Amino acid sequence: MSIDQLDARLITLISENAGISVVECARRLGVARATAQGRLDRLRRTGVIASEAPQIDPAALGYPLRTFCTIQILQSVGHQRVAEGLARIPELLELHTITGDYDMMATIVSRSTHDLQRVLDLISHTEGVARASTRLALESHFKNRTLPLVRSTAPES
């Protein structure tokens, strides 16, 4: 789906101002309320706006460590069954099937290195997991960064 500059400005506005009303969006963008509502409806319907859930900061919940974990699986078990088993671990925030020497990659949060070991033990004991390797994030420079992509997708007027 393609978006234009008005769509990009609307997405930016609602991304930077959680809970903003459609009326206020229309006012700030200089368009009719029906235009803003129609645009939002279309962006949601087409999946461009995938969620309006709040962004939760795991560190604020007491999980300051972020670790990236690559996982080799037993091919006889398969990705889907492994994913279903790993989904039971609440500290596992993301899971992707990947190419290369490993089969999956996960993002994990933990309270400490001791807690990380507990989570890694849960991963290792999940049916179908053959091996896991980790990399601890020392600093995050940006996360969930999509607004620059939105802005670059919309052609200049």
C-alpha positions as CSV (number, residue, x, y, z in Angstrom):
1,M,0.0,0.0,0.0
2,S,1.2,3.5,-0.7
3,I,0.9,6.5,1.5
4,D,1.1,10.2,0.9
5,Q,2.4,13.1,2.9
6,L,-0.9,13.6,4.7
7,D,-0.9,10.0,5.8
8,A,2.7,10.3,6.9
9,R,1.9,13.5,8.9
10,L,-1.2,11.8,10.4
11,I,0.9,8.7,11.5
12,T,3.5,10.9,13.0
13,L,0.9,12.9,14.9
14,I,-0.8,9.9,16.5
15,S,2.6,8.3,17.1
16,E,3.9,11.3,19.0
17,N,0.7,12.1,20.8
18,A,-0.9,9.0,22.3
19,G,-4.6,9.4,22.8
20,I,-5.0,12.4,20.5
21,S,-8.6,12.7,19.2
22,V,-9.5,12.6,15.5
23,V,-10.9,16.2,15.9
24,E,-7.5,17.4,17.2
25,C,-5.7,15.5,14.4
26,A,-7.9,17.2,11.8
27,R,-7.3,20.6,13.4
28,R,-3.5,20.3,13.5
29,L,-3.4,18.9,10.0
30,G,-5.7,21.5,8.6
31,V,-8.2,19.0,7.2
32,A,-11.8,18.0,7.8
33,R,-12.6,15.6,10.6
34,A,-14.1,13.2,8.1
35,T,-10.9,13.3,6.1
36,A,-8.7,12.5,9.2
37,Q,-11.2,9.7,10.2
38,G,-11.3,8.2,6.7
39,R,-7.5,8.2,6.5
40,L,-7.1,6.6,9.9
41,D,-9.7,3.9,9.1
42,R,-7.9,3.1,5.8
43,L,-4.5,3.0,7.5
44,R,-5.9,0.6,10.1
45,R,-7.8,-1.6,7.6
46,T,-4.8,-2.0,5.4
47,G,-2.5,-2.8,8.3
48,V,-0.2,0.2,8.0
49,I,-1.3,1.1,11.5
50,A,-0.9,-2.4,13.1
51,S,-1.6,-1.5,16.7
52,E,-2.4,1.4,19.0
53,A,-1.3,-0.4,22.1
54,P,1.0,1.5,24.5
55,Q,4.7,0.9,24.1
56,I,5.9,-0.8,27.4
57,D,9.4,-0.2,28.6
58,P,10.6,-3.5,30.1
59,A,13.3,-1.6,32.1
60,A,10.6,0.4,33.9
61,L,9.1,-2.9,34.9
62,G,12.4,-4.1,36.4
63,Y,13.9,-5.8,33.3
64,P,16.9,-3.6,32.4
65,L,18.9,-6.3,30.5
66,R,18.1,-6.9,26.8
67,T,19.7,-9.9,25.2
68,F,19.6,-11.3,21.7
69,C,19.5,-15.0,21.5
70,T,20.0,-17.2,18.4
71,I,18.5,-20.7,18.6
72,Q,19.3,-23.9,16.7
73,I,16.3,-26.2,16.6
74,L,15.9,-29.9,16.0
75,Q,14.5,-29.9,12.4
76,S,12.4,-33.0,13.3
77,V,10.4,-30.9,15.8
78,G,9.9,-27.9,13.5
79,H,9.7,-24.1,14.0
80,Q,6.0,-24.0,14.9
81,R,6.2,-26.4,17.8
82,V,9.4,-24.7,19.1
83,A,7.7,-21.3,18.8
84,E,4.7,-22.5,20.7
85,G,6.9,-23.8,23.5
86,L,9.0,-20.6,23.6
87,A,5.8,-18.5,23.7
88,R,5.3,-19.7,27.3
89,I,8.3,-17.7,28.4
90,P,7.1,-14.1,29.3
91,E,10.6,-12.6,29.2
92,L,10.9,-13.6,25.5
93,L,9.6,-10.5,23.7
94,E,10.2,-11.3,20.0
95,L,10.9,-14.5,18.1
96,H,11.8,-14.7,14.4
97,T,12.7,-17.6,12.1
98,I,16.0,-16.6,10.4
99,T,18.5,-17.7,7.8
100,G,22.1,-18.8,8.5
101,D,23.7,-21.1,11.0
102,Y,20.9,-20.7,13.5
103,D,17.2,-21.2,12.9
104,M,15.5,-18.6,15.2
105,M,16.4,-15.3,16.9
106,A,14.8,-14.0,20.1
107,T,14.8,-10.8,22.1
108,I,14.9,-11.5,25.8
109,V,14.6,-9.2,28.8
110,S,15.8,-10.1,32.3
111,R,16.2,-8.5,35.7
112,S,19.9,-9.5,36.1
113,T,22.5,-11.8,34.7
114,H,21.4,-14.4,37.2
115,D,17.8,-14.0,36.0
116,L,19.1,-14.2,32.4
117,Q,20.6,-17.6,33.2
118,R,17.1,-18.7,34.5
119,V,15.5,-17.6,31.2
120,L,18.2,-19.2,29.1
121,D,17.6,-22.5,31.0
122,L,13.9,-22.3,30.2
123,I,14.8,-21.8,26.5
124,S,17.3,-24.6,26.5
125,H,14.7,-27.0,28.1
126,T,12.1,-26.2,25.5
127,E,11.2,-29.1,23.3
128,G,13.0,-28.9,20.0
129,V,15.8,-26.5,21.1
130,A,19.2,-27.9,20.3
131,R,21.4,-24.9,21.2
132,A,21.2,-21.2,22.1
133,S,23.8,-18.5,21.8
134,T,23.4,-15.0,23.3
135,R,24.6,-11.4,22.9
136,L,23.9,-8.9,25.6
137,A,22.9,-5.4,24.5
138,L,25.0,-2.8,26.3
139,E,23.1,0.2,25.0
140,S,20.0,0.7,22.8
141,H,20.4,3.6,20.4
142,F,16.8,3.3,19.1
143,K,14.0,0.7,19.2
144,N,10.8,0.2,17.2
145,R,11.9,3.0,14.9
146,T,9.3,3.3,12.1
147,L,8.6,7.0,11.7
148,P,11.7,7.7,9.4
149,L,10.5,4.8,7.2
150,V,7.0,6.2,7.1
151,R,8.3,9.6,6.1
152,S,10.6,8.2,3.4
153,T,7.8,6.1,2.0
154,A,5.5,9.1,1.3
155,P,6.4,11.0,-1.8
156,E,7.1,14.7,-1.5
157,S,4.2,16.9,-2.6
